[in-house]
Amino acid sequence: MKQSKYFFVISICLFTLCLNACDKDESLVETNIINGHEWVDLELSVKWGTCNVGAISPEEYGSYFAWGEIEPKSIYTRQNSKTYGKEIYFIEGDPTRDAATATWGEGWRMPTKDEMQELINCCKWEWIAQPGKKGYKITSKKNGNSIFLPAAGYYSKKFLKDTDTFCYYWTSTPVYNSLRQYNAYYFFNCWGYPTINDSDRYYGLCIRPVVK
């Protein structure tokens, strides 16, 4: 009789532990996904998405956007740019200007210049040159988590250039310098060195979203 009682108590305890474990796992999955898109915590000021806008896996290039536009197009020129020559100060989180917000929904947005610089400074950058997977594995120096940025190149006019060689990714930060006021900041790898530069807004670049 005592053995039966002890078995019953132990069974209840094990059942409770299993329920708690399941709840914990389910909660973990929910917290890593927002609007159907997954993020990775690198212990930085923002969490980084695992894919580019328009991609369904980390290795895919995804879609290309002119800066401040929310739809990809077949040709990228200064003449058909919607933001070139306009005085624009902030686009992050604006669904009419930010392709990440417009495509992935509220909460997601393009990274700022400072957030991209933080990614450069606080992570280890390792070039991956495997077939079908060329780009950077970016590993946090704080917790060891990582994301992958494919070398997606960029569009100029109707031509896709520098794939498998260079990464080009827009930030949401425009240039305020009066001499280059129609430019915007972007990330690229200058022969193995990740850096930030500025360029004309009409080029078609990829976007890697972030979320708070």
GIVEN-V47129 format. One line per field, one symbol per residue. ss: DSSP state (@ for helix, = for strand, . for the rest). phi: phi as a letter, one per 20 degrees, with the letter a starting at -180 (. if undefined). psi: psi as a letter, one per 30 degrees, with the letter a starting at -180 (. if undefined). A space follows every 50 residues. Layout:
ss: ???
phi: ???
psi: ???
This chain:
ss: .@@@@@@@@@@@@@@@@@@@@@@@@@@@@@@.==..====......==== ==............=..........=......................@@ @@@@...===..@@@@@@@@@.========..========.....===== ...====.===......=======...@@@..========..======== ...===.====.
phi: .ffffffffffffffffffffffffffffffecclndeccedldfcedfe cffnddbgeffnedcffmddcfbebccffdfecfndecdccfnefeceff ffeengoeafffgffffffffdcedcfdcegmbdqdeddffecnfbccdf fembdclddecmfmccdccfdeefeefffcfddbebebdelndfbcccbg fefecfcdfcbf
psi: eeeeeeeeeeeeeeeeeeeeeeeeeeeeeefgkkhgkklkjghaflkklf llkflglffkealkklkglgkllfkjleegkffkgkjkekfkfjfffjee eeeflkeklkkleeeeeeeeeglkjkkkhlkgikakkjkkfefflllkjk ifalkkcgkklgkgekkkkklgjlkfkffhfgllklkljihfjklkallk ffljllkjllk.
